[in-house]
Amino acid sequence: MTSIDDIIKREVNPFDPTTFKQGHFWLDKQDAALTVDSIHAEALAEIESVLDLVIQDHSSRTVMLAGDSGSGKSYLLGRIKRTLNPRAFFAYISPWPDSDGIWRHILRYTVDSLMYVSEGQAESQLMLWLKGLSAFTKRSLKQRIFDDSVWSLLQSDRQKFIKHLKDTYKQASIYNADNFFGVLHDLTNPELYPLACEWLRGEDLSDESLQALKVRRSIETEEAACEILSNFGRISTSTQPIVLCFDQLEAIARLPDGSLDLQALFSVNSKIQNEKWKNFLIIISITTDIWKQNVNRIHQSDKAGIYKGIVLKSISLDQAEALWEFRLYPLHRQANPKPEPKIYPLTRQALEDKFPGGKTNPRSTLDLGRKLFQAYKEKIVAPIIKINTETDLLAALKLLWQDEYKKVKSRITKITVLSASELIRMLAEVLTALQVKEIKTKLLTGHFASYSLSYQNPDRRGRVGIVWTEDSNMKSFFNTMNACQKAIDNNLCQNIHLIRAESVGDKKLAGNKIYQQIFTGSPHRHIQPNLESVHYLATYQNLVNASLANELVVAGKTINRKELDSLIYQNDILKACNLLQDLGIVEGSKIKDPDLLFVKDFLLNLIITQQVMGLPKFIEKGCEFGQVNESLVEKLVHQLCVERKIRIVNPKDKREKQSVCWIP
């Protein structure tokens, strides 16, 4: 028999702050068992009803989902995806870094999302969309007949595939039909599938890759990106709709006066509505305050493009209590005898005292639960060990960082997953956090402006220019090198650093010759970034986006952008980023066994935030986090004990009863 108090002593706080940073509904896998169905049920039903209309008449519609900070908008988006994914394909559109490239950004993230394999499916959303087209599912108006033999025949003959689709959709005015349908054919070839996806998402492909796909050029312009995205709707009236979800709009590109460029999104939406695109549902998630601040900046005609507005309501104390109950259930399940009430060690009275009006929001509810649970845990372990009642803010931030880094690492498997504009923006955000002075974007002019930035040289007079391009097309590389030469000739900066992991081409090529002239020898340099550096930049960008959306909660405190920058500056998290070392922004040394140090840091930060835990659970968490074996984690625990950072409270007890605590 194990009492609930013994379980509380050894377990992690079920309201742990790492669960509060929703931010990215696409990456954060939801546990359906923790969902209180009644919370925002009306909003979910309203969105489902709009989806029903799109399914019925194929006309695209737009829903605006508004709510206060902490009301659960991002969590609701994840729930909508989880609930409605069997009836629609979902795409997450991240905040765009440059409004001049908004269509290319939307296309990129739409295709990225469609490449995702939904839970319970064997194929990607993209392949399910393709196989659901009327060209392959209808032989007559009365009979749906997905015929494997017909599909196989069309797969084997590219020209027949293209002709079949052109004949089927001849009334649909398909943009660049031969190339578009040809690339759709290449999706059916496992060897060409990755390359076909790169073309669809707007990668600037090399001549060799274009030849492999039998297309003349990449999707190079905003107009082309818009039309290719429209093609998805033009031919998909017999397959499921595509739901485009825009979230964290607080982090989008800004206008010269510093305000958010929401008009860019509303212009996109108006084009979709005015041109009567087919089979899209657009969901725009925004905080109420941000909408009130910017509503008068949106053209009146563009506001009319919103089919329905949905405002999230506060939750009742019954719903708040249910949230607590679901969080505590895994602990209660282990206890014998079963504790009463079902929210023990918390009480309904605590909710009524904190929220006398009878209303609250999910974030405030969970944060109160965290504080009360931790206070109770400290109370019952106080006779055994001395507790430091102040949770270390830095340790809690590091836990969030490590959790986010793991997600980023799983998503970004190569540098070109991100566009040059995104990479430059991420670098600019990190430079801001590290207090680099006078950062200005768009050092270059023209098409490649968003690939560049400049800043004041911290060591000497003059400016440093950064150009980051991973385009594999050598014509684009030549044009980028030309733009770099013009920047040097116009004395826009004294040093230029080219950041590029991709090839710089054969020495006979014109672009390589300019590259050799500029970047062989000082003061200009070519830096080859590694993937881990991009993981650092992307992790920080995700935290920035969360802070701007007021979704970054660390140890119960909502952290704004300025506070996040300050915490990062005080910390040494970014010192391990090789790219920042190569740029001379931070000083760092090569770390031996970085993966082991990552797990060791996790263990230390975990025990700092939890104060005390059962040793077996502590080791289990380390194994889960680092995906390493138990003996390795035990070795790391021993090292932390030797370093007098943690200690075993009751070393003479049986191992399963031992506890570990932090030594402040």
Secondary structure, 3 states (H helix, E strand, C coil): CCCHHHHHHHCCCCCCHHHCCCCCCCCCCCCHHHCCCCCCHHHHHHHHHHHHHHHHHCECEEEEEEECCCCCHHHHHHHHHHHHCCCCEEEEECCCCCHHHHHHHHHHHHHHHHCCCCCCCCCCHHHHHHHCCHHHHECCCCCECCCHHHHHHHHHCHHHHHHHHHHHCCCCCCCCHHHHHHHHHHCCCCCCHHHHHHHHCCCCCCHHHHHHHCCCCCCCCHHHHHHHHHHHHHCCCCCCCEEEEECCHHHCCECCCCCECHHHHHHHHHHHHHCCCECEEEEEEEEHHHHHHHHHHCCHHHHCCCCEEEECCCEEHHHHHHHHHHHHHHHHHHCCCCCCCCCCCCCHHHHHHHCCCCEECHHHHHHHHHHHHHHHHHHHHCCCCCCCCCCCHHHHHHHHHHHHHHHHHHHCCCHHHCCHHHHHHHHHHHHHHCCCCCCEECCCCHHHHHHEEEEECCCCCCEEEEEECCCCCHHHHHHHHHHHHHHHHCCCCCEEEEECCCCCCCCCCHHHHHHHHHHCCCCCEEECCCHHHHHHHHHHHHHHHHHHCCCCEECCEECCHHHHHHHHHHCCHHHHCHHHHHCCCCCCCCCCCHHHHHHHHHHHHHHHHHCEEEHHHHHHHHHHHHCCCHHHHHHHHHHHHHCCCEEECCCCCCHHHCEEEECC
